[in-house]
């Protein structure tokens, strides 16, 4: 019983690019039907990086900002984990670049390195940090978890599901968002739904339809095992009833595009319905016709899709919608997507609303690796409490998003072409005006003939 209590998230910092393209503009530019991206995918804007930013600069920015915000000394950190799938070097970890920030403090005793598997790397990093804190190797210091990615696709139907961003989290005991012990439902399997075998390109290979089925199947499996684990805990405490969505006050998901998340929340309700019997929830009334459907057939059945979206709409609005604010306006941030959803959720609720609640979280990374786990929010929402401080720290998210610069689809396309042109190029300084970056942003200053990268910070 020597474990620290309530290990979890103490503070967060979110970074996204200072420019975006409007999805309505993109629909027109790509000559697709109006509504295909904005309604069909549920995306209104997409953030994108210029050639002056890469994964190292994104992570430098978000870590430095978090440290400045919390005013912690640099030697208070004993572990730093990075989750990313934006690989610019097959050997040298982003973590090693971040050590530059610690240089003046003299602190080099910092465990942790990069973790990669599509969008799951951030969650693996979070789990690693928490596991360290609950082990004999913990030395009493904080952990930092950083996740970030630049999500770009070639011209075509996947391109509007891009995005970019990074999230840094300070992990420690007595956290206002504590990871619930023993409650992780995981599913991993071998699938080729989205992968990046082409090392000469920033773009992935994607089987879009397969990826959606893989995501939903992983969600089913993780929810089933999460429920089994929590029900077992309950049974030991003398509670004998099924776990349902009613037991989650909020539910957040990895968000490749927002429509996918609405369908995922609906899918959880379907799971509850399928394991219910007899007198069921009033919400499930329209679902009875689908009870006997073979599970494999439930992923593509349009009638079921419609019935589920209808049955779950109120639940979605209450438990999940607020978490999609950043994703709607910025797009997929891969490893940082789920944690951006967490920040959005916090930015749209008061500490009083959140106090004492359980937040479910589903992390999915193609290939595939997925986990469903949960946070318990602290009871204390008083002014100045850790929860209140955390909630206040992300409350400017909508304002910050609104301050970005709107770029035309032509400018966006030109930037994507530039990124292709400069990818793995040597001996160059990326062109561009650093005034287009948010103040305090790190950027790539130069790549020398030996592929060594040098960064600078915009005042
Ligand atoms: P698409 O060809 O545009 O698909 O590709 P679509 O034609 O089926 O349209 C999508 C939806 O828009 C459909 O709705 C249409 O009806 C609707 P649904 O039937 O599915 O409910 N629609 C319209 N709605 C209103 N007005 C209109 C209209 N037109 C169509 N005018 C796809 C979409 C997502 C497949 C593509 O963008 C893609 O391949 N994206 C990348 C892969 C992806 O995001 N997968 C998600 C799950 S995998 C994952 O999350 C992992 C990932 O993050 C990577 C990682 O782990 O690192 C991607």
Boltz pocket constraint, residues with backbone or C-beta under 6 A from the ligand:
constraints:
  - pocket:
      binder: B
      contacts: [[A, 33], [A, 34], [A, 35], [A, 36], [A, 37], [A, 39], [A, 40], [A, 41], [A, 85], [A, 117], [A, 118], [A, 119], [A, 120], [A, 157], [A, 158], [A, 159], [A, 160], [A, 161], [A, 194], [A, 206], [A, 207], [A, 208], [A, 209], [A, 211], [A, 212], [A, 215], [A, 254], [A, 255], [A, 256], [A, 257], [A, 260], [A, 332], [A, 334], [A, 364], [A, 365], [A, 366]]
      max_distance: 6.0
